[in-house]
Amino acid sequence: MRLATVSALACALALASACTTSTAPRAAGAGEAAPSARYTFWRPAAVLEAKEPAEVIKSSTPADWRPIEPENLMIMELANGGQVAIELVGDFAPIHVANIKALARGGWWNPASVYRVQENYVVQWGLNESDKPFPASVVKLPPAEYDRGLAGLDVRPLGYPDSYAPMVGHAGGWPIGYDPENGRAWLAHCYGMVGVGRDLHPDTGSGGELYAVTGHAPRQLDKNIALVGRVVEGLERLTAHPRGTEALGFIKDPKDQIPIRRIVLAADMPAASRPAFEVMRTDTETFSAYVTGRANRAGTFFRVPAGGVDVCNVNVPVRRRAS
């Protein structure tokens, strides 16, 4: 299957002053956008308040982090001994994620391979039904889980303009785009995000073929493909590989593909050997300080703060934790 691409319409940006819109889902932190502000722009006060992102992380407390549940952590073990850890998110694509968990628990990918490495775009792996029959529990034609209702999401607005969505921010530790007017929200195709490979519309992909974003965020894919998670560790195991020479980066000779030994859920691994991670919460003042620091880099290296940041440049911190 191939990733479908479409041209995204860039929203009009107000360049002279902040636009206003309906009240945002939740207030931003100190030094950030007020709830009624759609966009904010460079302000000296924000620069003066900014701390380096690394300093914010270092001074964070345990309450600023949430654990990744073993049931939502998928481990891909490569034949060369490398390991890739993926956090799954069921709130946006529950049927696709359920399929992925069923395939992992059934050993369906054991073995499979990474068969596509495209420069500045994606790495793709897996199998499809023509390679191996699906388990009975897999939904072969899931609905298009490309967005969801905004209700129920605790959104922290980013506070800066975006070219692909009316508004952007974070919810539950995930980068999202959203539209307050129609009440819809969707995950953003940022670096490391994992999506479901599919054929042309109306195909939605089963979950048997997955890809990870490895280049400049291809946000034109937002709301066109089901995003199901993100790589939290080991993405370099997939990108440090010769690019595929066929169209779209497919690897021509199977012997040059990256063999996968198995894909398993951490919940099904022995507790003593399963990796454990935690993600910075995005509903705290600590995260607001982190965003301010990403938008207004200071320290001894930066001379001119940008005064703004892209949602995909606010890479939500993830770290290993004691099991």
Secondary structure in CASP SS format (residue, H / E / C, confidence):
PFRMAT SS
TARGET T0000
AUTHOR 0000-0000-0000
METHOD secondary structure of the structure
MODEL  1
M C 1.00
R C 1.00
L C 1.00
A C 1.00
T C 1.00
V C 1.00
S C 1.00
A C 1.00
L C 1.00
A C 1.00
C C 1.00
A C 1.00
L C 1.00
A C 1.00
L C 1.00
A C 1.00
S C 1.00
A C 1.00
C C 1.00
T E 1.00
T C 1.00
S C 1.00
T C 1.00
A C 1.00
P C 1.00
R C 1.00
A C 1.00
A C 1.00
G C 1.00
A C 1.00
G C 1.00
E C 1.00
A C 1.00
A C 1.00
P C 1.00
S C 1.00
A E 1.00
R C 1.00
Y C 1.00
T C 1.00
F C 1.00
W C 1.00
R C 1.00
P H 1.00
A H 1.00
A H 1.00
V H 1.00
L H 1.00
E H 1.00
A C 1.00
K C 1.00
E C 1.00
P H 1.00
A H 1.00
E H 1.00
V H 1.00
I H 1.00
K H 1.00
S C 1.00
S C 1.00
T C 1.00
P H 1.00
A H 1.00
D H 1.00
W E 1.00
R E 1.00
P E 1.00
I C 1.00
E C 1.00
P H 1.00
E H 1.00
N H 1.00
L E 1.00
M E 1.00
I E 1.00
M E 1.00
E E 1.00
L E 1.00
A C 1.00
N C 1.00
G C 1.00
G C 1.00
Q E 1.00
V E 1.00
A E 1.00
I E 1.00
E E 1.00
L E 1.00
V C 1.00
G C 1.00
D C 1.00
F C 1.00
A C 1.00
P H 1.00
I H 1.00
H H 1.00
V H 1.00
A H 1.00
N H 1.00
I H 1.00
K H 1.00
A H 1.00
L H 1.00
A H 1.00
R H 1.00
G C 1.00
G C 1.00
W C 1.00
W C 1.00
N C 1.00
P C 1.00
A E 1.00
S E 1.00
V E 1.00
Y E 1.00
R E 1.00
V E 1.00
Q C 1.00
E C 1.00
N C 1.00
Y C 1.00
V E 1.00
V E 1.00
Q E 1.00
W E 1.00
G E 1.00
L C 1.00
N C 1.00
E C 1.00
S C 1.00
D C 1.00
K C 1.00
P C 1.00
F C 1.00
P C 1.00
A C 1.00
S C 1.00
V C 1.00
V C 1.00
K C 1.00
L C 1.00
P C 1.00
P C 1.00
A C 1.00
E C 1.00
Y C 1.00
D C 1.00
R E 1.00
G E 1.00
L C 1.00
A C 1.00
G C 1.00
L C 1.00
D C 1.00
V E 1.00
R E 1.00
P E 1.00
L C 1.00
G C 1.00
Y C 1.00
P C 1.00
D C 1.00
S C 1.00
Y C 1.00
A C 1.00
P C 1.00
M E 1.00
V E 1.00
G E 1.00
H E 1.00
A E 1.00
G C 1.00
G C 1.00
W E 1.00
P E 1.00
I E 1.00
G E 1.00
Y E 1.00
D E 1.00
P C 1.00
E C 1.00
N C 1.00
G C 1.00
R E 1.00
A E 1.00
W E 1.00
L E 1.00
A C 1.00
H C 1.00
C C 1.00
Y C 1.00
G C 1.00
M E 1.00
V E 1.00
G E 1.00
V E 1.00
G C 1.00
R C 1.00
D C 1.00
L C 1.00
H C 1.00
P C 1.00
D C 1.00
T C 1.00
G C 1.00
S C 1.00
G C 1.00
G C 1.00
E E 1.00
L E 1.00
Y E 1.00
A E 1.00
V E 1.00
T C 1.00
G C 1.00
H C 1.00
A C 1.00
P C 1.00
R H 1.00
Q H 1.00
L H 1.00
D C 1.00
K C 1.00
N C 1.00
I C 1.00
A C 1.00
L E 1.00
V E 1.00
G E 1.00
R E 1.00
V E 1.00
V E 1.00
E E 1.00
G C 1.00
L C 1.00
E H 1.00
R H 1.00
L H 1.00
T H 1.00
A C 1.00
H C 1.00
P C 1.00
R C 1.00
G C 1.00
T C 1.00
E C 1.00
A H 1.00
L H 1.00
G H 1.00
F E 1.00
I C 1.00
K C 1.00
D C 1.00
P H 1.00
K H 1.00
D H 1.00
Q C 1.00
I E 1.00
P E 1.00
I E 1.00
R E 1.00
R E 1.00
I E 1.00
V E 1.00
L E 1.00
A H 1.00
A H 1.00
D H 1.00
M C 1.00
P C 1.00
A C 1.00
A C 1.00
S C 1.00
R C 1.00
P C 1.00
A C 1.00
F E 1.00
E E 1.00
V E 1.00
M E 1.00
R C 1.00
T C 1.00
D C 1.00
T C 1.00
E H 1.00
T H 1.00
F H 1.00
S H 1.00
A H 1.00
Y H 1.00
V H 1.00
T H 1.00
G H 1.00
R H 1.00
A H 1.00
N C 1.00
R C 1.00
A C 1.00
G C 1.00
T C 1.00
F C 1.00
F C 1.00
R C 1.00
V C 1.00
P C 1.00
A C 1.00
G C 1.00
G C 1.00
V C 1.00
D C 1.00
V H 1.00
C H 1.00
N H 1.00
V C 1.00
N C 1.00
V C 1.00
P C 1.00
V E 1.00
R E 1.00
R E 1.00
R C 1.00
A C 1.00
S C 1.00
END
